[in-house]
């Protein structure tokens, strides 16, 4: 159990450093630490069952009518129930290629709550076509599911439609666990990107690289998703025996 508490403290420190000023080293270490938590999913079922089975983990999906309307267009949907708190947005909320001047029609939905110096952002939605009501309102109609730690790791963190190598539009759903592993393994968190290797050609690497073009709260979207994953683990962490209260961890 002491090992779990050590990894919990490690996660808390890297999260707190990253969320306060987007320190690049802390973000790299956060991705590596989350990779270790993904590897702990099976041991936690025995070592901390109240944490592992807790249904305080939540995951969100876009409404089916939104997905139908977005079909045939580039899009990014990432729903984050409970929001992500950040102190380092510097007034930036969301951006992406579809929102650039001259990029054409687009629809976007961002859930924001501002309490200076804190900004809380709860979802990122952008579609490369215009939406009218009631579809604009439907961007807020996420389906939220409560689940245990392992199921939550395997659930969708982001869904995107993009062109891979100038090919046709391709829809990709990326789970939390896969996002953690691809960021850690290819963006210098766990392995040096300059070293190359067999693991750099994973099918999810192209979509993760594409998502780096989008920013949420002033941070590239894959890293913002990692902040949310860390925040949720820390929120539920008091269910681990010996762990500090959530308000001390987050």
HELIX and SHEET records of a PDB file:
HELIX    1   1 UNK A    2  UNK A   21  1                                  20    
HELIX    2   2 UNK A   24  UNK A   39  1                                  16    
HELIX    3   3 UNK A   41  UNK A   47  1                                   7    
HELIX    4   4 UNK A   49  UNK A   52  1                                   4    
HELIX    5   5 UNK A   64  UNK A   70  1                                   7    
HELIX    6   6 UNK A   97  UNK A   99  5                                   3    
HELIX    7   7 UNK A  135  UNK A  138  1                                   4    
HELIX    8   8 UNK A  149  UNK A  154  1                                   6    
HELIX    9   9 UNK A  176  UNK A  186  1                                  11    
HELIX   10  10 UNK A  193  UNK A  195  5                                   3    
HELIX   11  11 UNK A  198  UNK A  201  5                                   4    
HELIX   12  12 UNK A  205  UNK A  211  1                                   7    
HELIX   13  13 UNK A  221  UNK A  236  1                                  16    
HELIX   14  14 UNK A  237  UNK A  239  5                                   3    
HELIX   15  15 UNK A  246  UNK A  249  1                                   4    
SHEET    1   A 2 UNK A  57  UNK A  61  0                                        
SHEET    2   A 2 UNK A 143  UNK A 147 -1                                        
SHEET    1   B 5 UNK A 107  UNK A 115  0                                        
SHEET    2   B 5 UNK A 118  UNK A 127 -1                                        
SHEET    3   B 5 UNK A  75  UNK A  86 -1                                        
SHEET    4   B 5 UNK A 156  UNK A 163 -1                                        
SHEET    5   B 5 UNK A 169  UNK A 175 -1                                        
SHEET    1   C 3 UNK A  94  UNK A  95  0                                        
SHEET    2   C 3 UNK A 215  UNK A 216 -1                                        
SHEET    3   C 3 UNK A 219  UNK A 220 -1                                        
END                                                                             
